[in-house]
Amino acid sequence: MSYVLALDQGTTSSRAIIFDAEGTIVGTAQQEITQIYPQPGWVEHDPVEIRDSQIGVARRVLQNCGLTYRDILAIGITNQRETTVVWDRNTGRPLHNAIVWQDRRTMDLCESLRADGHESVFQERTGLLLDPYFSGTKVRWLLDHVDGARARAERGELAFGTVDAWLIWNLIARHCTDPSNASRTLLYNLHTGDWDQDLCNILEVPVSLLPGLVASSGILGRTELLGGSIPVASIAGDQQAALFGQVCTRAGMVKNTYGTGCFLLMNTGAEPVHSRNRLLTTLAWQTSSGTQYALEGSVFVGGAVVQWLRDGLGLIQASHEVESLAAQVPDADGVMIVPAFTGLGAPYWDPRARGTVVGLTRGSSAAHLARAALESIAFQSAEVMHAMESDAGVALSEVRVDGGATANNLLMQFQADLLGVPVVRPVVRETTALGAAYLAGLATGQWNSVQDIAGLWQIDCTFEPQISRDAAGARMDGWKRAVERSRNWHR
């Protein structure tokens, strides 16, 4: 039997997961990576730790499963997307720590570009907004702040990549990325399918710094780092990979991933749909069958709010304890948490918002805070989903969900209540890695078609709405009042 190995390099950990021909998990290995906070609002990773941890867990999962490179048909890669690495083409050494997607250090640059009237051209060509979230301004910061970096970039000595490109460089010595990642940089033109020289000029990023473009599914080269030669056959940004892993391959299908943040994507088919509600237009994937696009809403703090309860407040010892603590009370009793720890994402895009707790009384308890924290995840996702329905002109019929927080039944039920549509949790919840595996397997014959893959998807649980639309609307109105109190706080 042949297996597919997915390398899933995320914000908080590197994972390696082996899937069989039925899309079932055979084995997994995981290693947390260090979060570096040089200043408030800045977030970095060590690129060498990213590389070594990812290769390390790949070797470990093979060993744990009693497999060798001969048993692996292909490797697929999925990654935290906007996180930015610049390295020396000759030595392979990074110039600086990776600047993580959550990082806010380029907020003033974005505001300056916006004041100069550039946002409309970026939005029209890339489908993105001018926000520190995206890679382009992070590259600009590195070129401006690392001694000698700009001159070296102009001489062609440096390479830029998001985490996928950094891993590919180290696995097969090739400098490339796929359009799902390229479309998150502020430098990729959705309409031409290539890097945009005008946008590079505005951001003062040399085109020579950028990786080559390859399809999301296709053999890129072969790596020898796992004991023998294995083809690397897919690249996809984590949220687009999850969309594919949920088999949302037809226009109008929607998934929401509950991880460190929450990321809602709707497949919009073969044409990009531009948002009127400050959502993002992004490229979903590119295969031999063509290109698919998506609308996306990004929530910066999802499951991270539970980590805050654990690490910041000490209310729980382990993340899974939040559900039982929250279940001690029937509701949050008017308490609301807006977890804008690094600003607000869609649909507000307010980098100056900050975390807020409102509605406290003398009777408020740890259980009320736990419940409000869980509800904040669902409130943020619901706002994005409502905006997406408006943009696409499509009423949702269901939402497919994945990610660690979907194990929390209380959260999933509250999400269904707010949305008024079924929330469907699949048997395999590691859909980010599964999507990367599917894309690699399609390129190497493990699966012959998307239809074959669709037949593997199985439902674990469906959460049906249990409250009226009026009651849900009242809850959403309360949430919006709380959000307004968090906005434009940081000066």
Secondary structure, 3 states (H helix, E strand, C coil): CCEEEEEEECCCEEEEEEECCCCCEEEEEEEECCCECCCCCCCEECHHHHHHHHHHHHHHHHHHHCCCHHHEEEEEEEECCCCEEEEECCCCCECCCEECCCCCCCHHHHHHHHHCCCHHHHHHHHCCCCCCCCHHHHHHHHHHHCCCHHHHHHCCCEEEEEHHHHHHHHHHCCCEECHHHHCCCCCEECCCCEECHHHHHHHCCCHHHCCEECCCEEEEEEECCCCCCEEEEEEEEHHHHHHHHCCCCCCCCEEEEECCCEEEEEEEECCCCCCCCCCEEEEEEEECCEEEEEEEEEECCCCHHHHHHHHHCCCCCCCCHHHHHHCCCCCCCCCEEECCCCCECCCCCECCCCCEEECCCCCCCHHHHHHHHHHHHHHHHHHHHHHHHHHHCCCCCCEEEECHHHHCHHHHHHHHHHHCCCEEEECCCCHHHHHHHHHHHHHHCCCCCHHHHHCCCCEEEEECCCCCHHHHHHHHHHHHHHHHHHCCCCC
